[in-house]
């Protein structure tokens, strides 16, 4: 059982803006008509222009230091930005259905192709001389065709998926036939050295508008939101730089012009566009996964799982925990799937049923006597997502040390992590 303590409308499919055909009509302002201002009378009775008392406007001196820095960063990094277009031949795929639901949620028009296909756009950026491009998984998943364009060019290039990491909403694609001199890889920063208040510059193609830049600050480094197909709450960078549908996969830069994050989600407030709360995947997550993505050969990077179903004890009331003699926090095992890593480590689920309040104040029956995981690698579990984050942060073949309480006895259990598929129900890991 997993009960949500708050409801946030967080949209993971920013690429949806691409489904909307927007036309940007630029206003052509004609030069202002100037009139000579005259004053006074010459000895001959003729009007003469008054002398200007205002010094010429110096645009360079008028720029602030911050503005000058932003302009320079944009000029230096704009050629590393990539615009991505995708076509989905099947509207029945899971990803296509997800995009359709989000379209309906946003109230955006449906734009299928003439042959029943659907198209969309997103953003990305070069990370290697071979033409490797980082973007979001939700931009390219389910696409039958991917094409890219570079900044300042109408030339399109076919691209193929090298590997995807759905649980982190990341993907690596490779453009084919791009001249080497046109591949401008962006430098990757260190997201562990960020501070709240530092400048954040977002680049991408919101609503399909080529090359758009917005600026803000890093608003929070303590935020976790559901990311990827498993929707595990993961650490993200929060920024107030405007991020809108179509920005998905674009870079978030610092004042040094380094990529510090990959734009991925927004908190919309129900309006389907930026409300000043955007989220980016920390670049250190990308750097950790990049070697696996580059060696992916079109595959999917899977994350390990324990193969359990559990109840998050922090979601129970004090009275419920006291009634069943349960600790304030931990993962109370409801089911251990056969042949799973947890089963091989000897973990056991409970059988004695108790009643607790569930979602919408409905009563639920849970097993109250199963093993309770209270810590992972020595770190106490304060909520169920602590366990999920610890597992998803490991690789297949790694091991975890779990602190497990069974009755009145507490022991350490080592689990060898493997990929494991189980039915999608309940709170599982």
N, C-alpha and C positions, 0 to 999 in steps of 0.2 A: 504494500500500500504506500502510495506516495501522495501526500496532499500538498497542493500548491498554496503557499502562504501569501502570494501576491499574484496579481494578473497584470502582465505587461503585454501590450500589443507590439511585439517585436517582429518585424518582417525580415526573413532571411533571403527573400528573392528580390533584391534590388534591381536585378536585370529586367524586371517586369516593365520598367519604364520604356524599354526598347520595343515593347509591343504596341506602343502608341505612336502614331504618326504626328509629330509636331512640326510645324513650320515656323521657323524663326524669321520674321520679317524685319529686317534691319531698316531703321529709319535713316534715310539719307537727308541729312540736314544741309541745306544750301548755305554757303558762306553768308555770314551776317552782313547786311548792307550797312556801310558806315557813311556817316555824313560829316563833312568838315564843320567843325564848330568855330564860329568866328565871333570875335568880340572887338569892340573898340572901333575907332575910325581913323584911317590914315589921314595925313595932312591933306591928301587929295580927295578925301571923303570916301575912300574904298574900305571895305571890310577885310581884315586880315586874320589868319588863324591865330588862336591863342597858343602860347608856348606850353608844352606838356610839362607838368610839374611832377609826374609819376615816373619812377625809374622803370626800365624794362623788366618784365616778369622773367625770373630765372627759374625754370621748371626743375632743374637739377638740384638747386639749393633748397627748393620748396619741399622736396621729398624727405620724408622722415627716414631715419636709419632702418627702421623695420620695413618700410615700403621698398626701399632700395634692395634690402636683403631678399624680400619676397620676389621682386622682379628678377633678380639674378638667379635665384633658385629655379624659377619657372623656365627662364631661358636656357639654363644649363641642363635641365632634366626633361624638357618637353619631348625631345626626340626619343626618349626611352619609353614613352607611353604608347599603348597599342589599343586600337578599337576592335572589338570582337563582335562578329555577327554569326548567329547560329540558326540552323533550320532543323525543325523536328518533323520527321516524316510521319510519325505516329502520334496522334493525339490521345492515345490510350495508355501511354507510358506513365509510370508513377510521377516522373518529373513534370510531364506535360499536364497531368491532372493537378499537381501542386500549383503550377503557374496559373492554371485556369481558376483555381479557388482564390488565389491572391488577386487575380484580375477582378473577379467579382467583388471581392472585399474592397478593393480600391475604387470600384466603379469606373474602371477604364474600359474603353471599347475593345471588342474582339476583332483581331486583325489576322484571320487565317489567310493562307496563300490560296491561289486559284486552284491548286491541286489538293486542297485539304490540309496542307502542311501549315506549320506555324513558325514564325521567325521571331528572333529577339536579339538584343545586343547587350554587351557588357564591356568591361574594361580590363586591362591587364598591363603588364610591364615586363621588359626584357630583364633576364637575370643571368644570361650567359651568351658567349660569342656564337654559339651554335644556333641561336634564334629561339632559345627556350624562353617561354613566357609563363609567368605566374598569374593565375586568376582564381576566381571562386569555383568550386565544384558545381554549384547550382547554376552557373552560367553555361557550362558545357555538358553537363550530364544529360544523357538522352538525345544529344544532337546527332543528326545524321550527316550534317555538313557544317564545317567551321571555316570561316574566312576571317582574315585580319587585314587591317589597314594601319599604316603608320601615320604619325602626326605630319600634317602638311602635304599629304599625298592622297590621290584618289585610287592609286593602284591597289588591287586586292591580291592577297596571297592565300592559298589553301593552307590549312593547319590541321594537325592531327594530335590526338590526346596521347601524351607519353605515359602519364599515370594520374590517378585520382586518389585523393585522401578524403573520402566523404565524411568521415567522423570529425574532420577539422575544417570542412568546407573549403578545401584547397584542391587545385588541379594544376598540372603542368602540361602545356601544349607547346608544339614546335611548329613554327612557320616554315614553309617550304619555298625556296627560291628567292629569299630576301637577300639582296646584295650585302656582303659582309660589312661594307662601310656604312650601311644604314642601320645596323644592329647596335644600338647604344644601351648597353646593360647599365642598370641603375645600381649604385652602391647600396649595400644593405647595412643598416645601422645596428644598434644594440638596444633593444626595448627594455632591458633590465636597468638601463641608466637614465630612464626618463623621469621627469618630475611634472607634477600637476602645475599648469600655468605656462609651460613651454609652448612655443608656436607649433601649429599643425597645419600643413598645406595639403589639401585633397585635390587630386587631379583625376579626370575621367570624362565620361560622356553621358551626363545625366539626361534622361528622356531622349536619348539618341542624338543630343546636340554635341557635335564634335568639339573636343578640347574645351573643357570648362575647368576653371580653377576656383576654389574657395579656400578661405583662410579662417582659422580659429585658434583655439588653444586646446591642450590636453585637459579635459575636464575632470577625469578620474582615472586612477589606475587600480581601483579596488572593486571594479565592476565585474560580475560574472553574468553571462546570459547563455541560453541554450544555443549550442552551435552544432552543426552537422546533422547527419542522419540519426544518430542516437540521441540528439538533443540533450547532451550532457552540458551542464552549466560549466563554462570554461572562462578563464581570465581573458578579458578584452580591454582595449584602449577606448575610453569614451572621449569623444571630441564634439565641440559645437561647430566645427567647420561643416558647412552645408553638404550633406551627402543625400543624394536622391536616387530613385530608381534609374538604373543604367550606370551608376558609379561602381557597381559590384566588381571586385577584382582590381580596381585601380589602386595606385599607391597613396599612402599617407606619408608625407615627408616632414623632416624637421628643418630647422633653419640652416643646417649644414648641407641640405640637399640629399640626405640619406633616407632610405625607406625605413620607416619605423613600424608600419603596419599595412595590412591589406584591407581596404574598405569592404565591409560585408553586410552590415545590418543597420536599420534605423528604428528608432522608437517613434511611431507616427502620430500617436494621439488620435488615431482614427481618420486622419486626413489624407493618408496615402502619399505623403511627401515629408521632407525634412521638417522636424519640429525642434531642431537645435540639439538633438541627442542622437549621435551616430556612433557606431562601434566598428572597430578595426581589429583584425586578428594580429597579435603581436608578431613582429618580424622574426623574433627568436624562435617562434613555433615553425615558421617557414624554413629558417636555416637548419633546424633540427631535422625536418622532413625532406629537405631538398635532395640529399644524396639518394634517398630511397625513391623519390619521385623521378629523378634523372635516370635511374636504373630500372624504371618500372615496366618498360616495354608494353605500354598500353594497358597495364593491369591496374588493380585496385589495391591500395595499401590498407590492409586490414589491421584492426587493433585487437588486442587480446580481451578476453572476458573471463570472469570466474565461473559463469554458468549457474547463477543463483537467482532466486527471487526473494526479496526481503521487504520488511517494514521499517521505515525510518522512525526510530523511537523519538526523535526530537519533535515529530509532528503529533505525538500523542499528548494528551493533557496530563497535568501533574497527578490528577486523581486516577487516571487510567494506569499510569506507570506505577503508582503506589499500590493499586489494587492487585496488579499481577507481578509485583516485586521486580520491576524492570528499571534499569539505569536511565539517567536523563537523556542519554544519546547513544547511538550505535545502530548497527544494522541487524535486526532480528530476522533470522533466516526462516522463510516460509516454505521454500522448496530448493532442493539441491538436485540439479539435473544429472541423470546417469551419464557416466563417462566424461563429465565436465572436469576442468581443473580443480574445482572445489570438491567434487566427489572423490577425486583421486587423492586429495589431501586429507580426506577423512571428515570433512565438515558435514553436519547433520541439521536437518530442518526439524521443526517441532510437530507435535500431534495434538496437544491439548488446546482446545479452542477457547477463545475469550471474545468478548464483544467490546468494540470500541466505536467511537463516532467516526464516520467517514465523510466523504465529500457531500456537500449539500445536506449536512446534518443527518445523513442516513447511517444506520448502524451497520457495521461490518464485522465479520468473524475472522479472527486471525489466530494463528498458532502462537502461543505465548511461551513455550518451553524449548524453542529451538536455540541453536548456537547464536551468540551475539558477538559480532565483530565490533570491537571498541577502538581499535587503532590499526593503522597501516604503516609499516616500516617505522614504528615508534611514534607516529603522529596520531593524536587522538582524533576520532571522528566526531565532529560536532553536528553534522547533518549527513544525510544519505549521499549527497553529491560529492562529499569529500572522498568517499570510497570510489565513486565513479571516476572522478578526476584522477585519482591515484592509479587506477587500472588503465585508463585510456592514455595516460602519460608514459606507459611502459611499452615495450615492443614484445612481439611474440618470441618466446624463448626466455624472457626475463623471469625473475622470481620476485615474489612479494612475501614479506613476513607479516602475518596477521596476528593481532592479539585477540584471542577468542575466549569468551566466557561461556562455560557450559555448567549450568547449575551454580554451585558455589566455588567452582574451580576455574582458574584462568590460566591459559597456556599460550605459547607461541607456536604458530603453524606456518610452515613455509609452503607456498603454492607456486608451482611451475606454470607460467601463463601460456595459454594457447588460444588460437582462434576457436570459437565455438558458436554454433548456430542453435538458437532455441526459439520457441514460440514467443511472439511479441505480445506479452501481456504482463500486467503488474509492474512493480518496480524491480527491474532486473539489472544484473551486472555480470 
